[in-house]
Amino acid sequence: LDAIVTAILLVAARWATKPPDREHTYGHGKIETMGSFTGAIIILLVAFFFVYESISRMQDPRPTIVPGVMAIGAAVYTLCSDVFRIGILRRALKKIDGSTLRVDFYHAFMDMGSTSVALVGILFVTLGYYQGDFIAALILGVFLAALSIKLIHKTALELTDAIPAGMVRQVQDIVSKTDGVMNTESVQMRRSGNEIFAEVKISLSGAASFEEAHKISSDVEKNIKNSIANSNVTVHFEPTWKDVPLDYKVSNIASTIKGVEGIHKVNSSASNEGLFISLHVMVDRNMSLEEAHKISDEIESQIRKAVPNINHITIHLEPHVSIPKSLPVEDLSIEEQITKIIKEYPAVKKIGRVITFQLQNIFKIDIDCSFDGNLSIERVHDVVSEIEYKIKNQIKNAVITIHPEPS
């Protein structure tokens, strides 16, 4: 029987170490649990046998053979071997809490118990107290039955993917304390052999960039692995718009729509009639109005899904002008014309750089202007807007950037 239990545990432990494959994507750890479950049942049967035999023999406790000194010496030697084996398994369990090791520990404990019972029985028989052997066997049988039932219950829970509630709460606490996590949506955990798999879904601020979201997810994974040994963690994240400005939320939603090249001038306002949203959406300049309008309808639909209390949405469509990173040679022919327009405005104290580039039929114009530092930003913005308007009237297809600075 010892050989059968040991063989089952060895085979289970060996198969459990096989790497994942197409049919066992989580690995083969469950085989170890199944081996432990089988071993625990065998130990339970042995415990029942101990109880049955001890009760049966109490009715006629007289031994057929009276053991001598050699029997006592053999029992002591075997007991020392069992104690040594239990010590090794206990140290191994502290390092690797595997179900196979746990069953083998109970198995070794059973061997030590049976040897102890045999030794006690030999001593009692030698002293003439014949029932002592069977009483000790009965106590051992009850104790082993309790241990094996506990182990059967634990391995059965593992086979049904049960996990201690305290461990789930521990993971939830770790996740909620990680910087950047807005909320812990769900925690799903299971054990396969000696490895614990955890799938965590978290909510992050919708304003977070993909790089920031990836860092937060990595921090969650690292924190869990530092607290729970042999854990395999998968983190899913999704945006939440709680406490995120509405304008940013609208811009983010619109920018995810296929065909949108850029978003700007997003404004929101509330009145007694409800919430009003306006935004400028840039699309391919060669796109037809019908195609652009479909994009506009999709943007409006997605915004209304995310913000259901909106009363009206106004979307201004405009062509997107792509500016390459590598610009052609400067076009100096229109700089004098631009300088002349700017000089019409006394608020501009000094004209700095005026850089113009011609990209096919598009002009990219960058201008630095100095203003009185005491002017309000509103007044500066008005002047800059007027200058841009005049330049665009005289130079078609102009993309203008004016940088104001104090003089």
GIJOSUL-V904432 format. One record per residue. N is the residue number from 1. RES is the residue in three letters. PHI is phi in degrees with one decimal (* if undefined). NEAR is the number of other C-alpha atoms within 12 Angstrom. Layout:
n/res/phi/near
N/RES/PHI/NEAR
N/RES/PHI/NEAR
This chain:
n/res/phi/near
1/LEU/*/15
2/ASP/-57.9/20
3/ALA/-64.2/15
4/ILE/-65.6/17
5/VAL/-61.3/32
6/THR/-62.7/27
7/ALA/-63.5/19
8/ILE/-60.0/30
9/LEU/-67.6/34
10/LEU/-65.4/24
11/VAL/-63.8/22
12/ALA/-62.1/32
13/ALA/-65.1/30
14/ARG/-67.5/20
15/TRP/-67.5/24
16/ALA/-66.8/30
17/THR/-84.1/24
18/LYS/-64.1/20
19/PRO/-70.3/15
20/PRO/-59.8/16
21/ASP/-135.9/11
22/ARG/-63.0/9
23/GLU/-92.4/9
24/HIS/-130.8/16
25/THR/-68.7/14
26/TYR/-94.5/25
27/GLY/91.0/25
28/HIS/-112.9/28
29/GLY/-62.0/35
30/LYS/-64.1/38
31/ILE/-62.6/34
32/GLU/-61.7/39
33/THR/-64.7/42
34/MET/-63.9/34
35/GLY/-62.7/40
36/SER/-64.9/44
37/PHE/-61.3/37
38/THR/-64.4/32
39/GLY/-61.0/41
40/ALA/-65.7/41
41/ILE/-64.3/31
42/ILE/-62.9/33
43/ILE/-62.1/41
44/LEU/-62.6/33
45/LEU/-63.3/24
46/VAL/-62.9/31
47/ALA/-61.7/34
48/PHE/-61.6/26
49/PHE/-64.2/23
50/PHE/-57.2/32
51/VAL/-63.6/27
52/TYR/-61.6/22
53/GLU/-64.9/24
54/SER/-65.7/29
55/ILE/-68.2/24
56/SER/-64.3/17
57/ARG/-80.1/22
58/MET/-63.0/22
59/GLN/-71.1/15
60/ASP/-140.8/14
61/PRO/-76.1/23
62/ARG/-67.9/20
63/PRO/-75.4/22
64/THR/-81.1/9
65/ILE/-130.1/12
66/VAL/-96.2/20
67/PRO/-71.4/23
68/GLY/-119.9/18
69/VAL/-64.5/14
70/MET/-60.4/13
71/ALA/-65.4/22
72/ILE/-64.5/25
73/GLY/-62.2/18
74/ALA/-63.7/19
75/ALA/-65.5/28
76/VAL/-63.8/23
77/TYR/-60.8/18
78/THR/-63.6/24
79/LEU/-62.4/27
80/CYS/-62.3/21
81/SER/-63.1/20
82/ASP/-65.1/27
83/VAL/-63.2/23
84/PHE/-61.3/19
85/ARG/-63.8/24
86/ILE/-63.5/27
87/GLY/-61.1/20
88/ILE/-64.0/20
89/LEU/-65.3/27
90/ARG/-65.1/23
91/ARG/-63.8/16
92/ALA/-65.6/19
93/LEU/-64.6/21
94/LYS/-67.1/14
95/LYS/-88.0/15
96/ILE/-130.9/18
97/ASP/-86.6/25
98/GLY/-91.7/37
99/SER/-66.8/44
100/THR/-63.7/43
101/LEU/-61.8/37
102/ARG/-64.7/40
103/VAL/-64.3/46
104/ASP/-65.3/45
105/PHE/-63.7/39
106/TYR/-64.4/42
107/HIS/-62.6/40
108/ALA/-64.1/34
109/PHE/-63.8/34
110/MET/-63.3/41
111/ASP/-61.6/34
112/MET/-64.0/30
113/GLY/-65.1/34
114/SER/-65.5/34
115/THR/-65.6/31
116/SER/-62.8/31
117/VAL/-61.7/33
118/ALA/-62.2/31
119/LEU/-65.8/33
120/VAL/-62.7/30
121/GLY/-62.1/35
122/ILE/-61.2/33
123/LEU/-65.4/27
124/PHE/-64.4/26
125/VAL/-64.2/27
126/THR/-61.7/23
127/LEU/-84.7/16
128/GLY/92.9/17
129/TYR/-99.4/20
130/TYR/-75.2/27
131/GLN/-79.0/29
132/GLY/-59.6/29
133/ASP/-59.7/35
134/PHE/-76.5/36
135/ILE/-64.8/29
136/ALA/-62.8/31
137/ALA/-64.2/37
138/LEU/-63.8/31
139/ILE/-61.7/27
140/LEU/-62.1/36
141/GLY/-61.2/33
142/VAL/-64.2/28
143/PHE/-63.3/26
144/LEU/-65.4/38
145/ALA/-61.7/29
146/ALA/-63.4/23
147/LEU/-63.3/26
148/SER/-68.2/36
149/ILE/-62.8/27
150/LYS/-61.6/22
151/LEU/-69.5/35
152/ILE/-60.6/31
153/HIS/-62.5/23
154/LYS/-66.4/27
155/THR/-69.5/36
156/ALA/-64.4/26
157/LEU/-63.6/22
158/GLU/-63.7/31
159/LEU/-66.4/25
160/THR/-98.3/17
161/ASP/64.0/22
162/ALA/-74.8/22
163/ILE/-138.6/27
164/PRO/-56.9/18
165/ALA/-60.2/14
166/GLY/-63.5/12
167/MET/-69.2/25
168/VAL/-63.9/26
169/ARG/-63.0/19
170/GLN/-61.5/22
171/VAL/-65.2/38
172/GLN/-59.2/30
173/ASP/-66.4/21
174/ILE/-61.9/28
175/VAL/-64.6/40
176/SER/-65.0/29
177/LYS/-88.9/20
178/THR/-77.6/26
179/ASP/-58.9/22
180/GLY/98.3/29
181/VAL/-81.9/36
182/MET/-80.5/29
183/ASN/-159.2/27
184/THR/-98.1/32
185/GLU/-75.0/22
186/SER/-158.6/24
187/VAL/-133.0/30
188/GLN/-118.3/29
189/MET/-134.5/34
190/ARG/-153.1/30
191/ARG/-111.8/39
192/SER/-130.3/36
193/GLY/65.7/39
194/ASN/-94.8/34
195/GLU/-107.7/31
196/ILE/-110.7/35
197/PHE/-102.1/34
198/ALA/-131.7/35
199/GLU/-114.7/29
200/VAL/-119.7/33
201/LYS/-113.7/29
202/ILE/-124.2/36
203/SER/-107.1/31
204/LEU/-119.2/36
205/SER/-59.9/28
206/GLY/-62.8/30
207/ALA/-82.7/28
208/ALA/-73.9/26
209/SER/-74.9/16
210/PHE/-61.5/16
211/GLU/-63.1/11
212/GLU/-65.2/20
213/ALA/-62.0/28
214/HIS/-65.1/21
215/LYS/-65.3/21
216/ILE/-63.2/31
217/SER/-61.9/35
218/SER/-64.8/26
219/ASP/-64.2/25
220/VAL/-60.4/38
221/GLU/-60.6/31
222/LYS/-64.2/23
223/ASN/-64.2/27
224/ILE/-67.4/37
225/LYS/-64.4/24
226/ASN/-69.9/16
227/SER/-96.9/21
228/ILE/-121.5/23
229/ALA/-67.1/21
230/ASN/55.5/21
231/SER/-101.7/26
232/ASN/-114.7/28
233/VAL/-113.7/33
234/THR/-120.3/25
235/VAL/-116.5/35
236/HIS/-107.8/26
237/PHE/-128.0/33
238/GLU/-141.3/27
239/PRO/-77.2/30
240/THR/-126.2/25
241/TRP/-101.6/24
242/LYS/-64.4/18
243/ASP/67.6/15
244/VAL/-98.5/19
245/PRO/-53.0/18
246/LEU/-60.6/28
247/ASP/-60.3/28
248/TYR/-66.7/27
249/LYS/-61.8/32
250/VAL/-61.6/41
251/SER/-61.5/35
252/ASN/-66.0/32
253/ILE/-63.8/32
254/ALA/-64.3/36
255/SER/-69.5/29
256/THR/-84.9/20
257/ILE/-76.5/27
258/LYS/-62.5/20
259/GLY/100.5/28
260/VAL/-82.0/32
261/GLU/-96.9/26
262/GLY/-175.2/29
263/ILE/-132.3/33
264/HIS/-156.8/24
265/LYS/51.6/21
266/VAL/-87.7/28
267/ASN/-133.0/24
268/SER/-132.0/25
269/SER/-147.8/20
270/ALA/-118.7/16
271/SER/-143.7/12
272/ASN/-63.7/8
273/GLU/-84.4/11
274/GLY/132.2/16
275/LEU/-104.0/22
276/PHE/-120.5/28
277/ILE/-126.0/32
278/SER/-135.5/31
279/LEU/-157.1/34
280/HIS/-103.3/28
281/VAL/-120.4/38
282/MET/-99.1/32
283/VAL/-127.9/32
284/ASP/-54.3/22
285/ARG/-64.8/21
286/ASN/-93.0/15
287/MET/-73.6/20
288/SER/-75.2/16
289/LEU/-61.9/16
290/GLU/-62.8/12
291/GLU/-65.2/19
292/ALA/-64.1/29
293/HIS/-68.4/22
294/LYS/-62.9/21
295/ILE/-63.5/30
296/SER/-60.5/33
297/ASP/-63.6/22
298/GLU/-66.1/24
299/ILE/-60.6/36
300/GLU/-61.4/33
301/SER/-61.7/22
302/GLN/-68.6/24
303/ILE/-65.5/35
304/ARG/-66.4/23
305/LYS/-65.3/14
306/ALA/-80.5/22
307/VAL/-127.8/25
308/PRO/-68.1/16
309/ASN/-90.7/17
310/ILE/-76.2/26
311/ASN/-85.2/21
312/HIS/-150.6/23
313/ILE/-124.4/30
314/THR/-113.3/25
315/ILE/-116.6/33
316/HIS/-96.1/26
317/LEU/-92.4/33
318/GLU/-147.4/26
319/PRO/-72.1/24
320/HIS/-90.9/24
321/VAL/-107.8/23
322/SER/-87.0/21
323/ILE/-104.3/19
324/PRO/-67.5/13
325/LYS/-69.9/9
326/SER/-99.5/11
327/LEU/-91.0/19
328/PRO/-70.9/17
329/VAL/-65.3/15
330/GLU/-60.3/19
331/ASP/-103.3/21
332/LEU/-91.0/18
333/SER/-70.2/17
334/ILE/-108.0/24
335/GLU/-64.3/27
336/GLU/-64.0/18
337/GLN/-64.3/19
338/ILE/-67.6/35
339/THR/-60.3/28
340/LYS/-62.3/18
341/ILE/-64.7/26
342/ILE/-66.4/33
343/LYS/-67.3/20
344/GLU/-72.6/18
345/TYR/-112.6/23
346/PRO/-61.9/17
347/ALA/-63.8/29
348/VAL/-83.0/34
349/LYS/-81.0/22
350/LYS/-153.2/23
351/ILE/-100.5/31
352/GLY/-88.8/24
353/ARG/-71.6/20
354/VAL/-125.6/29
355/ILE/-114.6/30
356/THR/-124.7/31
357/PHE/-130.7/30
358/GLN/-103.9/28
359/LEU/-117.7/23
360/GLN/56.6/17
361/ASN/-103.4/14
362/ILE/-115.6/24
363/PHE/-107.1/33
364/LYS/-102.5/36
365/ILE/-121.7/34
366/ASP/-115.7/26
367/ILE/-131.6/30
368/ASP/-107.7/26
369/CYS/-130.3/33
370/SER/-104.0/28
371/PHE/-123.3/29
372/ASP/-59.9/19
373/GLY/-65.1/17
374/ASN/-87.3/14
375/LEU/-66.7/20
376/SER/-71.9/15
377/ILE/-64.5/16
378/GLU/-64.7/12
379/ARG/-66.0/18
380/VAL/-61.5/28
381/HIS/-63.4/21
382/ASP/-62.2/18
383/VAL/-64.8/29
384/VAL/-59.7/30
385/SER/-64.6/21
386/GLU/-65.4/21
387/ILE/-61.7/33
388/GLU/-59.9/27
389/TYR/-63.0/23
390/LYS/-66.3/23
391/ILE/-62.7/32
392/LYS/-66.5/23
393/ASN/-68.2/16
394/GLN/-93.6/17
395/ILE/-121.0/26
396/LYS/-69.4/19
397/ASN/56.6/24
398/ALA/-96.8/28
399/VAL/-110.3/29
400/ILE/-112.3/32
401/THR/-127.8/24
402/ILE/-109.3/33
403/HIS/-104.2/26
404/PRO/-86.3/33
405/GLU/-146.3/24
406/PRO/-71.1/21
407/SER/-81.9/17
